[in-house]
Amino acid sequence: MTVELPKHLAEHIERGVANGTFADAPSAVAEAVREYRVNRIDPGVDSPELEAWLLEAIDGPMTPWRPEEMEEILAELRAGHAGR
């Protein structure tokens, strides 16, 4: 696959390779795609952080949420979703 980037992004990757931030250009692009998928909360992509959080939650104490807490959570989710 060939990917053409705008000049400013290509220069950013070249600088990153030169200073050791990236091993090479393909790894920089692959990392960017992984970050994009994780940050847009793609349910098809499980991050190590998500897995660790879920395992911690399973082992932790469980207390039921009050209805008003659930409403607050839902309101935050709806607001975040509407902002996309």
Residue pairs with C-beta under 8 A, 6 or more apart in sequence:
3 29
5 13
5 29
13 22
13 25
13 28
13 29
14 25
15 21
16 22
16 28
17 23
17 24
17 25
17 28
21 28
22 28
22 31
34 45
37 44
37 45
38 45
38 47
65 73
